[in-house]
């Protein structure tokens, strides 16, 4: 693949991942900090943990795309599966809303790392 299209894909993944991290980070800070210690079910702590892994994957993907993309993708899938488990099949829209913003850039980062690794 051409070098320019790889750079474009890298920056699209970085922007999409950054927007996801900022959006969900602000959402959890605004909605979650007061309830973090008062949450009886532990749902918020679980989602914060998975979001933390997604953020670490995003940061890691700036240097090592493949590994960071895998962490982001797995975190997104786990967030979606957790919401599906908690809410049932009728909560499938929420599953997609939480999973796709991390899954798509994560897969893009993984693909970039895989392409770079096989190119060398």
ZANU-889392 format. One record per atom (N, C-alpha, C): residue in three letters; chain; atom name; x, y, z. Coordinates in steps of 0.05 Angstrom, whole numbers, plus 5000, padded with zeros to 4 digits. Layout:
// ZANU-889392
{res:Ala, chain:A, atom:CA, X:X, Y:Y, Z:Z}
...
This chain:
// ZANU-889392
{res:Unk, chain:A, atom:N, X:5017, Y:4976, Z:5000}
{res:Unk, chain:A, atom:CA, X:5000, Y:5000, Z:5000}
{res:Unk, chain:A, atom:C, X:5018, Y:5025, Z:5000}
{res:Unk, chain:A, atom:N, X:5007, Y:5047, Z:4989}
{res:Unk, chain:A, atom:CA, X:5023, Y:5071, Z:4987}
{res:Unk, chain:A, atom:C, X:5028, Y:5083, Z:5015}
{res:Unk, chain:A, atom:N, X:5050, Y:5096, Z:5017}
{res:Unk, chain:A, atom:CA, X:5058, Y:5109, Z:5043}
{res:Unk, chain:A, atom:C, X:5038, Y:5131, Z:5051}
{res:Unk, chain:A, atom:N, X:5028, Y:5146, Z:5031}
{res:Unk, chain:A, atom:CA, X:5010, Y:5168, Z:5038}
{res:Unk, chain:A, atom:C, X:4983, Y:5157, Z:5048}
{res:Unk, chain:A, atom:N, X:4973, Y:5135, Z:5038}
{res:Unk, chain:A, atom:CA, X:4948, Y:5124, Z:5048}
{res:Unk, chain:A, atom:C, X:4952, Y:5112, Z:5076}
{res:Unk, chain:A, atom:N, X:4975, Y:5102, Z:5081}
{res:Unk, chain:A, atom:CA, X:4981, Y:5092, Z:5108}
{res:Unk, chain:A, atom:C, X:4981, Y:5114, Z:5129}
{res:Unk, chain:A, atom:N, X:4994, Y:5137, Z:5121}
{res:Unk, chain:A, atom:CA, X:4994, Y:5160, Z:5139}
{res:Unk, chain:A, atom:C, X:4966, Y:5171, Z:5143}
{res:Unk, chain:A, atom:N, X:4950, Y:5172, Z:5122}
{res:Unk, chain:A, atom:CA, X:4923, Y:5182, Z:5125}
{res:Unk, chain:A, atom:C, X:4907, Y:5164, Z:5143}
{res:Unk, chain:A, atom:N, X:4910, Y:5138, Z:5140}
{res:Unk, chain:A, atom:CA, X:4896, Y:5119, Z:5157}
{res:Unk, chain:A, atom:C, X:4905, Y:5121, Z:5186}
{res:Unk, chain:A, atom:N, X:4931, Y:5126, Z:5190}
{res:Unk, chain:A, atom:CA, X:4942, Y:5129, Z:5217}
{res:Unk, chain:A, atom:C, X:4929, Y:5153, Z:5230}
{res:Unk, chain:A, atom:N, X:4927, Y:5175, Z:5216}
{res:Unk, chain:A, atom:CA, X:4916, Y:5200, Z:5228}
{res:Unk, chain:A, atom:C, X:4886, Y:5198, Z:5232}
{res:Unk, chain:A, atom:N, X:4872, Y:5184, Z:5214}
{res:Unk, chain:A, atom:CA, X:4843, Y:5179, Z:5218}
{res:Unk, chain:A, atom:C, X:4839, Y:5163, Z:5244}
{res:Unk, chain:A, atom:N, X:4855, Y:5142, Z:5248}
{res:Unk, chain:A, atom:CA, X:4853, Y:5126, Z:5272}
{res:Unk, chain:A, atom:C, X:4860, Y:5142, Z:5297}
{res:Unk, chain:A, atom:N, X:4880, Y:5159, Z:5295}
{res:Unk, chain:A, atom:CA, X:4888, Y:5176, Z:5318}
{res:Unk, chain:A, atom:C, X:4866, Y:5196, Z:5325}
{res:Unk, chain:A, atom:N, X:4854, Y:5208, Z:5305}
{res:Unk, chain:A, atom:CA, X:4833, Y:5228, Z:5310}
{res:Unk, chain:A, atom:C, X:4808, Y:5214, Z:5321}
{res:Unk, chain:A, atom:N, X:4799, Y:5192, Z:5308}
{res:Unk, chain:A, atom:CA, X:4776, Y:5178, Z:5318}
{res:Unk, chain:A, atom:C, X:4780, Y:5167, Z:5346}
{res:Unk, chain:A, atom:N, X:4803, Y:5156, Z:5351}
{res:Unk, chain:A, atom:CA, X:4809, Y:5146, Z:5378}
{res:Unk, chain:A, atom:C, X:4810, Y:5168, Z:5399}
{res:Unk, chain:A, atom:N, X:4822, Y:5191, Z:5391}
{res:Unk, chain:A, atom:CA, X:4824, Y:5214, Z:5409}
{res:Unk, chain:A, atom:C, X:4796, Y:5225, Z:5415}
{res:Unk, chain:A, atom:N, X:4779, Y:5227, Z:5395}
{res:Unk, chain:A, atom:CA, X:4752, Y:5237, Z:5400}
{res:Unk, chain:A, atom:C, X:4737, Y:5218, Z:5418}
{res:Unk, chain:A, atom:N, X:4740, Y:5192, Z:5414}
{res:Unk, chain:A, atom:CA, X:4727, Y:5173, Z:5432}
{res:Unk, chain:A, atom:C, X:4736, Y:5175, Z:5461}
{res:Unk, chain:A, atom:N, X:4762, Y:5178, Z:5464}
{res:Unk, chain:A, atom:CA, X:4773, Y:5180, Z:5491}
{res:Unk, chain:A, atom:C, X:4764, Y:5206, Z:5504}
{res:Unk, chain:A, atom:N, X:4764, Y:5228, Z:5490}
{res:Unk, chain:A, atom:CA, X:4755, Y:5253, Z:5501}
{res:Unk, chain:A, atom:C, X:4725, Y:5252, Z:5508}
{res:Unk, chain:A, atom:N, X:4709, Y:5242, Z:5489}
{res:Unk, chain:A, atom:CA, X:4680, Y:5242, Z:5494}
{res:Unk, chain:A, atom:C, X:4673, Y:5224, Z:5518}
{res:Unk, chain:A, atom:N, X:4683, Y:5200, Z:5518}
{res:Unk, chain:A, atom:CA, X:4675, Y:5182, Z:5540}
{res:Unk, chain:A, atom:C, X:4689, Y:5190, Z:5566}
{res:Unk, chain:A, atom:N, X:4713, Y:5201, Z:5565}
{res:Unk, chain:A, atom:CA, X:4726, Y:5211, Z:5589}
{res:Unk, chain:A, atom:C, X:4710, Y:5233, Z:5601}
{res:Unk, chain:A, atom:N, X:4702, Y:5252, Z:5585}
{res:Unk, chain:A, atom:CA, X:4686, Y:5275, Z:5596}
{res:Unk, chain:A, atom:C, X:4659, Y:5265, Z:5606}
{res:Unk, chain:A, atom:N, X:4647, Y:5246, Z:5592}
{res:Unk, chain:A, atom:CA, X:4621, Y:5235, Z:5601}
{res:Unk, chain:A, atom:C, X:4624, Y:5222, Z:5629}
{res:Unk, chain:A, atom:N, X:4644, Y:5205, Z:5632}
{res:Unk, chain:A, atom:CA, X:4648, Y:5192, Z:5658}
{res:Unk, chain:A, atom:C, X:4656, Y:5211, Z:5680}
{res:Unk, chain:A, atom:N, X:4672, Y:5231, Z:5673}
{res:Unk, chain:A, atom:CA, X:4679, Y:5250, Z:5694}
{res:Unk, chain:A, atom:C, X:4654, Y:5266, Z:5702}
{res:Unk, chain:A, atom:N, X:4638, Y:5275, Z:5683}
{res:Unk, chain:A, atom:CA, X:4615, Y:5290, Z:5689}
{res:Unk, chain:A, atom:C, X:4593, Y:5274, Z:5703}
{res:Unk, chain:A, atom:N, X:4590, Y:5250, Z:5695}
{res:Unk, chain:A, atom:CA, X:4568, Y:5233, Z:5707}
{res:Unk, chain:A, atom:C, X:4578, Y:5215, Z:5729}
{res:Unk, chain:A, atom:N, X:4603, Y:5207, Z:5728}
{res:Unk, chain:A, atom:CA, X:4612, Y:5185, Z:5745}
{res:Unk, chain:A, atom:C, X:4626, Y:5192, Z:5770}
{res:Unk, chain:A, atom:N, X:4641, Y:5213, Z:5772}
{res:Unk, chain:A, atom:CA, X:4658, Y:5218, Z:5795}
{res:Unk, chain:A, atom:C, X:4641, Y:5219, Z:5821}
{res:Unk, chain:A, atom:N, X:4619, Y:5233, Z:5822}
{res:Unk, chain:A, atom:CA, X:4603, Y:5232, Z:5847}
{res:Unk, chain:A, atom:C, X:4593, Y:5205, Z:5854}
{res:Unk, chain:A, atom:N, X:4585, Y:5189, Z:5834}
{res:Unk, chain:A, atom:CA, X:4574, Y:5163, Z:5839}
{res:Unk, chain:A, atom:C, X:4594, Y:5141, Z:5841}
{res:Unk, chain:A, atom:N, X:4619, Y:5147, Z:5837}
{res:Unk, chain:A, atom:CA, X:4640, Y:5126, Z:5837}
{res:Unk, chain:A, atom:C, X:4642, Y:5111, Z:5863}
{res:Unk, chain:A, atom:N, X:4639, Y:5125, Z:5885}
{res:Unk, chain:A, atom:CA, X:4641, Y:5113, Z:5911}
{res:Unk, chain:A, atom:C, X:4614, Y:5105, Z:5923}
{res:Unk, chain:A, atom:N, X:4592, Y:5115, Z:5911}
{res:Unk, chain:A, atom:CA, X:4565, Y:5109, Z:5921}
{res:Unk, chain:A, atom:C, X:4551, Y:5087, Z:5905}
{res:Unk, chain:A, atom:N, X:4564, Y:5077, Z:5884}
{res:Unk, chain:A, atom:CA, X:4552, Y:5057, Z:5867}
{res:Unk, chain:A, atom:C, X:4551, Y:5030, Z:5881}
{res:Unk, chain:A, atom:N, X:4527, Y:5021, Z:5885}
{res:Unk, chain:A, atom:CA, X:4524, Y:4995, Z:5900}
{res:Unk, chain:A, atom:C, X:4528, Y:4971, Z:5882}
{res:Unk, chain:A, atom:N, X:4523, Y:4974, Z:5856}
{res:Unk, chain:A, atom:CA, X:4525, Y:4950, Z:5838}
{res:Unk, chain:A, atom:C, X:4553, Y:4946, Z:5827}
{res:Unk, chain:A, atom:N, X:4570, Y:4966, Z:5826}
{res:Unk, chain:A, atom:CA, X:4596, Y:4963, Z:5815}
{res:Unk, chain:A, atom:C, X:4598, Y:4966, Z:5785}
{res:Unk, chain:A, atom:N, X:4576, Y:4974, Z:5773}
{res:Unk, chain:A, atom:CA, X:4575, Y:4977, Z:5744}
{res:Unk, chain:A, atom:C, X:4593, Y:4999, Z:5734}
{res:Unk, chain:A, atom:N, X:4593, Y:5021, Z:5749}
{res:Unk, chain:A, atom:CA, X:4609, Y:5044, Z:5741}
{res:Unk, chain:A, atom:C, X:4639, Y:5038, Z:5743}
{res:Unk, chain:A, atom:N, X:4646, Y:5024, Z:5764}
{res:Unk, chain:A, atom:CA, X:4675, Y:5018, Z:5768}
{res:Unk, chain:A, atom:C, X:4684, Y:4999, Z:5745}
{res:Unk, chain:A, atom:N, X:4667, Y:4980, Z:5737}
{res:Unk, chain:A, atom:CA, X:4674, Y:4962, Z:5715}
{res:Unk, chain:A, atom:C, X:4678, Y:4977, Z:5689}
{res:Unk, chain:A, atom:N, X:4660, Y:4996, Z:5683}
{res:Unk, chain:A, atom:CA, X:4662, Y:5011, Z:5659}
{res:Unk, chain:A, atom:C, X:4686, Y:5030, Z:5659}
{res:Unk, chain:A, atom:N, X:4692, Y:5041, Z:5683}
{res:Unk, chain:A, atom:CA, X:4715, Y:5059, Z:5685}
{res:Unk, chain:A, atom:C, X:4741, Y:5043, Z:5681}
{res:Unk, chain:A, atom:N, X:4742, Y:5019, Z:5691}
{res:Unk, chain:A, atom:CA, X:4765, Y:5002, Z:5687}
{res:Unk, chain:A, atom:C, X:4769, Y:4996, Z:5657}
{res:Unk, chain:A, atom:N, X:4748, Y:4988, Z:5643}
{res:Unk, chain:A, atom:CA, X:4750, Y:4982, Z:5615}
{res:Unk, chain:A, atom:C, X:4757, Y:5007, Z:5599}
{res:Unk, chain:A, atom:N, X:4746, Y:5030, Z:5607}
{res:Unk, chain:A, atom:CA, X:4753, Y:5055, Z:5593}
{res:Unk, chain:A, atom:C, X:4782, Y:5062, Z:5598}
{res:Unk, chain:A, atom:N, X:4792, Y:5056, Z:5622}
{res:Unk, chain:A, atom:CA, X:4820, Y:5061, Z:5627}
{res:Unk, chain:A, atom:C, X:4838, Y:5044, Z:5610}
{res:Unk, chain:A, atom:N, X:4831, Y:5019, Z:5605}
{res:Unk, chain:A, atom:CA, X:4847, Y:5002, Z:5587}
{res:Unk, chain:A, atom:C, X:4845, Y:5012, Z:5558}
{res:Unk, chain:A, atom:N, X:4822, Y:5022, Z:5550}
{res:Unk, chain:A, atom:CA, X:4819, Y:5033, Z:5523}
{res:Unk, chain:A, atom:C, X:4837, Y:5058, Z:5520}
{res:Unk, chain:A, atom:N, X:4838, Y:5075, Z:5540}
{res:Unk, chain:A, atom:CA, X:4854, Y:5099, Z:5539}
{res:Unk, chain:A, atom:C, X:4884, Y:5091, Z:5539}
{res:Unk, chain:A, atom:N, X:4892, Y:5072, Z:5555}
{res:Unk, chain:A, atom:CA, X:4920, Y:5063, Z:5554}
{res:Unk, chain:A, atom:C, X:4927, Y:5051, Z:5527}
{res:Unk, chain:A, atom:N, X:4908, Y:5036, Z:5515}
{res:Unk, chain:A, atom:CA, X:4913, Y:5025, Z:5488}
{res:Unk, chain:A, atom:C, X:4916, Y:5048, Z:5468}
{res:Unk, chain:A, atom:N, X:4900, Y:5068, Z:5470}
{res:Unk, chain:A, atom:CA, X:4902, Y:5091, Z:5452}
{res:Unk, chain:A, atom:C, X:4929, Y:5105, Z:5454}
{res:Unk, chain:A, atom:N, X:4937, Y:5110, Z:5479}
{res:Unk, chain:A, atom:CA, X:4963, Y:5123, Z:5483}
{res:Unk, chain:A, atom:C, X:4986, Y:5106, Z:5473}
{res:Unk, chain:A, atom:N, X:4984, Y:5080, Z:5478}
{res:Unk, chain:A, atom:CA, X:5005, Y:5061, Z:5469}
{res:Unk, chain:A, atom:C, X:5005, Y:5059, Z:5439}
{res:Unk, chain:A, atom:N, X:4982, Y:5062, Z:5426}
{res:Unk, chain:A, atom:CA, X:4981, Y:5060, Z:5397}
{res:Unk, chain:A, atom:C, X:4995, Y:5082, Z:5382}
{res:Unk, chain:A, atom:N, X:5001, Y:5104, Z:5395}
{res:Unk, chain:A, atom:CA, X:5016, Y:5125, Z:5382}
{res:Unk, chain:A, atom:C, X:5045, Y:5116, Z:5376}
{res:Unk, chain:A, atom:N, X:5055, Y:5098, Z:5392}
{res:Unk, chain:A, atom:CA, X:5083, Y:5088, Z:5387}
{res:Unk, chain:A, atom:C, X:5083, Y:5061, Z:5374}
{res:Unk, chain:A, atom:N, X:5065, Y:5043, Z:5384}
{res:Unk, chain:A, atom:CA, X:5065, Y:5016, Z:5374}
{res:Unk, chain:A, atom:C, X:5036, Y:5010, Z:5366}
{res:Unk, chain:A, atom:N, X:5030, Y:5014, Z:5340}
{res:Unk, chain:A, atom:CA, X:5003, Y:5013, Z:5331}
{res:Unk, chain:A, atom:C, X:4989, Y:4986, Z:5336}
{res:Unk, chain:A, atom:N, X:5004, Y:4965, Z:5329}
{res:Unk, chain:A, atom:CA, X:4991, Y:4938, Z:5331}
{res:Unk, chain:A, atom:C, X:4983, Y:4931, Z:5359}
{res:Unk, chain:A, atom:N, X:5001, Y:4934, Z:5378}
{res:Unk, chain:A, atom:CA, X:4995, Y:4926, Z:5406}
{res:Unk, chain:A, atom:C, X:4974, Y:4945, Z:5418}
{res:Unk, chain:A, atom:N, X:4976, Y:4971, Z:5413}
{res:Unk, chain:A, atom:CA, X:4956, Y:4990, Z:5423}
{res:Unk, chain:A, atom:C, X:4929, Y:4985, Z:5411}
{res:Unk, chain:A, atom:N, X:4929, Y:4978, Z:5386}
{res:Unk, chain:A, atom:CA, X:4903, Y:4973, Z:5372}
{res:Unk, chain:A, atom:C, X:4890, Y:4948, Z:5383}
{res:Unk, chain:A, atom:N, X:4906, Y:4928, Z:5390}
{res:Unk, chain:A, atom:CA, X:4894, Y:4904, Z:5402}
{res:Unk, chain:A, atom:C, X:4882, Y:4910, Z:5429}
{res:Unk, chain:A, atom:N, X:4896, Y:4926, Z:5446}
{res:Unk, chain:A, atom:CA, X:4885, Y:4933, Z:5472}
{res:Unk, chain:A, atom:C, X:4859, Y:4949, Z:5469}
{res:Unk, chain:A, atom:N, X:4859, Y:4969, Z:5450}
{res:Unk, chain:A, atom:CA, X:4835, Y:4985, Z:5446}
{res:Unk, chain:A, atom:C, X:4812, Y:4968, Z:5436}
{res:Unk, chain:A, atom:N, X:4817, Y:4950, Z:5417}
{res:Unk, chain:A, atom:CA, X:4796, Y:4933, Z:5406}
{res:Unk, chain:A, atom:C, X:4784, Y:4915, Z:5427}
{res:Unk, chain:A, atom:N, X:4802, Y:4902, Z:5443}
{res:Unk, chain:A, atom:CA, X:4792, Y:4884, Z:5463}
{res:Unk, chain:A, atom:C, X:4776, Y:4899, Z:5484}
{res:Unk, chain:A, atom:N, X:4785, Y:4923, Z:5492}
{res:Unk, chain:A, atom:CA, X:4770, Y:4939, Z:5511}
{res:Unk, chain:A, atom:C, X:4743, Y:4946, Z:5501}
{res:Unk, chain:A, atom:N, X:4742, Y:4954, Z:5475}
{res:Unk, chain:A, atom:CA, X:4716, Y:4961, Z:5463}
{res:Unk, chain:A, atom:C, X:4697, Y:4938, Z:5463}
{res:Unk, chain:A, atom:N, X:4707, Y:4914, Z:5455}
{res:Unk, chain:A, atom:CA, X:4690, Y:4890, Z:5454}
{res:Unk, chain:A, atom:C, X:4681, Y:4883, Z:5482}
{res:Unk, chain:A, atom:N, X:4699, Y:4885, Z:5502}
{res:Unk, chain:A, atom:CA, X:4691, Y:4878, Z:5529}
{res:Unk, chain:A, atom:C, X:4670, Y:4898, Z:5540}
{res:Unk, chain:A, atom:N, X:4673, Y:4924, Z:5533}
{res:Unk, chain:A, atom:CA, X:4652, Y:4943, Z:5542}
{res:Unk, chain:A, atom:C, X:4625, Y:4936, Z:5530}
{res:Unk, chain:A, atom:N, X:4625, Y:4929, Z:5504}
{res:Unk, chain:A, atom:CA, X:4600, Y:4922, Z:5491}
{res:Unk, chain:A, atom:C, X:4588, Y:4897, Z:5503}
{res:Unk, chain:A, atom:N, X:4605, Y:4877, Z:5507}
{res:Unk, chain:A, atom:CA, X:4594, Y:4852, Z:5519}
{res:Unk, chain:A, atom:C, X:4584, Y:4856, Z:5547}
{res:Unk, chain:A, atom:N, X:4598, Y:4873, Z:5562}
{res:Unk, chain:A, atom:CA, X:4589, Y:4878, Z:5590}
{res:Unk, chain:A, atom:C, X:4561, Y:4892, Z:5589}
{res:Unk, chain:A, atom:N, X:4558, Y:4911, Z:5572}
{res:Unk, chain:A, atom:CA, X:4532, Y:4924, Z:5570}
{res:Unk, chain:A, atom:C, X:4510, Y:4905, Z:5560}
{res:Unk, chain:A, atom:N, X:4517, Y:4888, Z:5542}
{res:Unk, chain:A, atom:CA, X:4498, Y:4868, Z:5532}
{res:Unk, chain:A, atom:C, X:4491, Y:4849, Z:5554}
{res:Unk, chain:A, atom:N, X:4510, Y:4841, Z:5571}
{res:Unk, chain:A, atom:CA, X:4505, Y:4824, Z:5593}
{res:Unk, chain:A, atom:C, X:4487, Y:4837, Z:5614}
{res:Unk, chain:A, atom:N, X:4492, Y:4863, Z:5620}
{res:Unk, chain:A, atom:CA, X:4477, Y:4877, Z:5640}
{res:Unk, chain:A, atom:C, X:4449, Y:4884, Z:5631}
{res:Unk, chain:A, atom:N, X:4446, Y:4892, Z:5605}
{res:Unk, chain:A, atom:CA, X:4420, Y:4902, Z:5596}
{res:Unk, chain:A, atom:C, X:4404, Y:4883, Z:5579}
{res:Unk, chain:A, atom:N, X:4416, Y:4861, Z:5571}
{res:Unk, chain:A, atom:CA, X:4402, Y:4842, Z:5553}
{res:Unk, chain:A, atom:C, X:4403, Y:4852, Z:5524}
{res:Unk, chain:A, atom:N, X:4389, Y:4837, Z:5508}
{res:Unk, chain:A, atom:CA, X:4389, Y:4842, Z:5479}
{res:Unk, chain:A, atom:C, X:4375, Y:4868, Z:5472}
{res:Unk, chain:A, atom:N, X:4357, Y:4877, Z:5489}
{res:Unk, chain:A, atom:CA, X:4344, Y:4903, Z:5484}
{res:Unk, chain:A, atom:C, X:4362, Y:4927, Z:5488}
{res:Unk, chain:A, atom:N, X:4385, Y:4922, Z:5500}
{res:Unk, chain:A, atom:CA, X:4405, Y:4943, Z:5504}
{res:Unk, chain:A, atom:C, X:4428, Y:4941, Z:5483}
{res:Unk, chain:A, atom:N, X:4422, Y:4930, Z:5460}
{res:Unk, chain:A, atom:CA, X:4442, Y:4926, Z:5439}
{res:Unk, chain:A, atom:C, X:4452, Y:4952, Z:5427}
{res:Unk, chain:A, atom:N, X:4434, Y:4972, Z:5427}
{res:Unk, chain:A, atom:CA, X:4443, Y:4999, Z:5416}
{res:Unk, chain:A, atom:C, X:4464, Y:5010, Z:5434}
{res:Unk, chain:A, atom:N, X:4461, Y:5009, Z:5460}
{res:Unk, chain:A, atom:CA, X:4481, Y:5019, Z:5479}
{res:Unk, chain:A, atom:C, X:4507, Y:5003, Z:5476}
{res:Unk, chain:A, atom:N, X:4505, Y:4977, Z:5470}
{res:Unk, chain:A, atom:CA, X:4529, Y:4961, Z:5466}
{res:Unk, chain:A, atom:C, X:4545, Y:4972, Z:5442}
{res:Unk, chain:A, atom:N, X:4531, Y:4978, Z:5421}
{res:Unk, chain:A, atom:CA, X:4545, Y:4989, Z:5397}
{res:Unk, chain:A, atom:C, X:4556, Y:5017, Z:5402}
{res:Unk, chain:A, atom:N, X:4541, Y:5033, Z:5417}
{res:Unk, chain:A, atom:CA, X:4550, Y:5060, Z:5423}
{res:Unk, chain:A, atom:C, X:4576, Y:5060, Z:5439}
{res:Unk, chain:A, atom:N, X:4579, Y:5041, Z:5457}
{res:Unk, chain:A, atom:CA, X:4603, Y:5040, Z:5473}
{res:Unk, chain:A, atom:C, X:4626, Y:5024, Z:5460}
{res:Unk, chain:A, atom:N, X:4619, Y:5004, Z:5444}
{res:Unk, chain:A, atom:CA, X:4640, Y:4987, Z:5432}
{res:Unk, chain:A, atom:C, X:4652, Y:4999, Z:5407}
{res:Unk, chain:A, atom:N, X:4636, Y:5008, Z:5389}
{res:Unk, chain:A, atom:CA, X:4647, Y:5017, Z:5363}
{res:Unk, chain:A, atom:C, X:4666, Y:5040, Z:5364}
{res:Unk, chain:A, atom:N, X:4663, Y:5060, Z:5381}
{res:Unk, chain:A, atom:CA, X:4683, Y:5082, Z:5381}
{res:Unk, chain:A, atom:C, X:4711, Y:5073, Z:5389}
{res:Unk, chain:A, atom:N, X:4714, Y:5051, Z:5402}
{res:Unk, chain:A, atom:CA, X:4740, Y:5041, Z:5409}
{res:Unk, chain:A, atom:C, X:4748, Y:5018, Z:5390}
{res:Unk, chain:A, atom:N, X:4729, Y:5003, Z:5381}
{res:Unk, chain:A, atom:CA, X:4735, Y:4980, Z:5363}
{res:Unk, chain:A, atom:C, X:4745, Y:4989, Z:5336}
{res:Unk, chain:A, atom:N, X:4732, Y:5009, Z:5324}
{res:Unk, chain:A, atom:CA, X:4740, Y:5017, Z:5297}
{res:Unk, chain:A, atom:C, X:4768, Y:5029, Z:5296}
{res:Unk, chain:A, atom:N, X:4775, Y:5049, Z:5313}
{res:Unk, chain:A, atom:CA, X:4803, Y:5058, Z:5312}
{res:Unk, chain:A, atom:C, X:4823, Y:5037, Z:5321}
{res:Unk, chain:A, atom:N, X:4814, Y:5020, Z:5340}
{res:Unk, chain:A, atom:CA, X:4832, Y:4998, Z:5349}
{res:Unk, chain:A, atom:C, X:4839, Y:4979, Z:5326}
{res:Unk, chain:A, atom:N, X:4819, Y:4972, Z:5310}
{res:Unk, chain:A, atom:CA, X:4824, Y:4955, Z:5287}
{res:Unk, chain:A, atom:C, X:4841, Y:4969, Z:5266}
{res:Unk, chain:A, atom:N, X:4837, Y:4995, Z:5263}
{res:Unk, chain:A, atom:CA, X:4853, Y:5010, Z:5244}
{res:Unk, chain:A, atom:C, X:4883, Y:5011, Z:5254}
{res:Unk, chain:A, atom:N, X:4887, Y:5015, Z:5279}
{res:Unk, chain:A, atom:CA, X:4914, Y:5015, Z:5290}
{res:Unk, chain:A, atom:C, X:4927, Y:4987, Z:5287}
{res:Unk, chain:A, atom:N, X:4911, Y:4966, Z:5293}
{res:Unk, chain:A, atom:CA, X:4922, Y:4939, Z:5290}
{res:Unk, chain:A, atom:C, X:4930, Y:4934, Z:5261}
{res:Unk, chain:A, atom:N, X:4913, Y:4942, Z:5243}
{res:Unk, chain:A, atom:CA, X:4918, Y:4937, Z:5214}
{res:Unk, chain:A, atom:C, X:4943, Y:4952, Z:5206}
{res:Unk, chain:A, atom:N, X:4947, Y:4977, Z:5215}
{res:Unk, chain:A, atom:CA, X:4971, Y:4993, Z:5209}
{res:Unk, chain:A, atom:C, X:4996, Y:4979, Z:5219}
{res:Unk, chain:A, atom:N, X:4995, Y:4970, Z:5244}
{res:Unk, chain:A, atom:CA, X:5018, Y:4956, Z:5255}
{res:Unk, chain:A, atom:C, X:5024, Y:4930, Z:5241}
{res:Unk, chain:A, atom:N, X:5003, Y:4916, Z:5234}
{res:Unk, chain:A, atom:CA, X:5007, Y:4891, Z:5219}
{res:Unk, chain:A, atom:C, X:5019, Y:4896, Z:5191}
{res:Unk, chain:A, atom:N, X:5009, Y:4917, Z:5178}
{res:Unk, chain:A, atom:CA, X:5020, Y:4924, Z:5151}
{res:Unk, chain:A, atom:C, X:5049, Y:4933, Z:5153}
{res:Unk, chain:A, atom:N, X:5055, Y:4949, Z:5173}
{res:Unk, chain:A, atom:CA, X:5082, Y:4959, Z:5177}
{res:Unk, chain:A, atom:C, X:5101, Y:4936, Z:5183}
{res:Unk, chain:A, atom:N, X:5092, Y:4917, Z:5200}
{res:Unk, chain:A, atom:CA, X:5108, Y:4894, Z:5208}
{res:Unk, chain:A, atom:C, X:5114, Y:4876, Z:5184}
{res:Unk, chain:A, atom:N, X:5094, Y:4871, Z:5167}
{res:Unk, chain:A, atom:CA, X:5099, Y:4854, Z:5143}
{res:Unk, chain:A, atom:C, X:5112, Y:4867, Z:5120}
{res:Unk, chain:A, atom:N, X:5113, Y:4894, Z:5121}
{res:Unk, chain:A, atom:CA, X:5127, Y:4909, Z:5100}
{res:Unk, chain:A, atom:C, X:5157, Y:4908, Z:5103}
{res:Unk, chain:A, atom:N, X:5166, Y:4907, Z:5128}
{res:Unk, chain:A, atom:CA, X:5195, Y:4908, Z:5134}
{res:Unk, chain:A, atom:C, X:5208, Y:4881, Z:5131}
